[in-house]
Amino acid sequence: MLMAVLEQRAAPYGIIRTPWKQWVQQAMAANYHVAILRLAPQYLSLFNETAANQWFYTVQGMPYGWHNVRRVAPPRSLARARATDPSFS
């Protein structure tokens, strides 16, 4: 939600990386309701920060939309999570 508003207001276009403190200030000024939740340990262990950053750089500056979601192929760890946790969808 915040990113969509930033797209219209900020000089950078599309998907951007905003410093955390700036993002919080903008979210509060826009009166957003935000929940920050920790990943469950079994999913946190599957998260690959390097891969997430690499993906971000492939979509940085692009417009928002489903076409960017297509760029994400399910990682092997996602398949492993589905296989090991029946509640995972």
C-alpha positions as CSV (number, residue, x, y, z in Angstrom):
1,M,0.0,0.0,0.0
2,L,2.7,2.5,1.0
3,M,4.7,1.8,-2.1
4,A,1.7,2.6,-4.4
5,V,1.3,6.0,-2.7
6,L,5.1,6.6,-3.0
7,E,4.9,5.8,-6.7
8,Q,2.6,8.8,-7.2
9,R,4.3,11.2,-4.8
10,A,8.0,10.5,-4.9
11,A,10.4,11.3,-7.7
12,P,11.6,7.7,-8.2
13,Y,9.1,5.8,-10.2
14,G,7.7,2.3,-9.5
15,I,9.2,-0.2,-7.2
16,I,11.7,1.5,-4.9
17,R,13.7,0.7,-1.7
18,T,12.9,3.1,1.0
19,P,15.1,3.4,4.2
20,W,13.3,1.9,7.2
21,K,13.0,5.1,9.3
22,Q,11.7,7.1,6.3
23,W,9.2,4.4,5.4
24,V,7.8,4.4,9.0
25,Q,7.5,8.2,9.0
26,Q,5.6,8.1,5.7
27,A,3.4,5.2,6.8
28,M,2.5,7.1,10.0
29,A,1.9,10.4,8.0
30,A,-0.4,8.5,5.6
31,N,-2.3,6.9,8.6
32,Y,-1.6,3.4,7.4
33,H,-2.3,0.4,9.6
34,V,0.7,-1.8,9.5
35,A,1.4,-5.2,11.2
36,I,5.0,-6.4,11.4
37,L,5.1,-10.1,12.1
38,R,8.0,-12.4,12.6
39,L,8.2,-15.5,10.4
40,A,7.8,-18.8,12.1
41,P,11.2,-20.4,12.8
42,Q,10.7,-23.1,10.2
43,Y,10.0,-20.4,7.5
44,L,12.6,-18.0,8.7
45,S,15.2,-20.7,8.2
46,L,14.1,-21.0,4.6
47,F,14.3,-17.3,3.8
48,N,17.3,-16.4,1.6
49,E,18.1,-12.7,2.0
50,T,20.6,-12.7,-0.8
51,A,18.1,-14.1,-3.2
52,A,15.5,-11.6,-2.1
53,N,17.9,-8.7,-2.7
54,Q,18.8,-10.1,-6.1
55,W,15.2,-10.3,-7.0
56,F,14.6,-6.8,-5.9
57,Y,17.3,-5.5,-8.2
58,T,15.6,-7.2,-11.2
59,V,12.3,-5.3,-10.5
60,Q,13.6,-2.0,-9.1
61,G,12.1,1.0,-10.9
62,M,9.5,-1.1,-12.7
63,P,5.8,-0.2,-12.3
64,Y,3.7,-2.1,-9.8
65,G,1.6,-5.0,-10.9
66,W,1.2,-8.7,-11.5
67,H,3.8,-8.7,-14.2
68,N,6.5,-8.4,-11.4
69,V,5.0,-11.2,-9.4
70,R,5.5,-13.5,-12.4
71,R,9.2,-13.0,-12.1
72,V,9.3,-15.0,-8.9
73,A,9.7,-18.7,-9.5
74,P,8.8,-20.9,-6.5
75,P,12.1,-21.7,-4.8
76,R,13.0,-25.3,-3.9
77,S,12.7,-24.3,-0.2
78,L,9.0,-23.4,-0.8
79,A,8.3,-26.8,-2.2
80,R,10.1,-28.3,0.8
81,A,8.0,-26.2,3.2
82,R,4.8,-27.4,1.5
83,A,6.0,-31.0,1.8
84,T,6.9,-30.8,5.4
85,D,4.0,-28.6,6.7
86,P,0.5,-29.7,5.8
87,S,-0.9,-26.3,6.9
88,F,1.3,-24.4,4.5
89,S,-0.6,-23.2,1.4
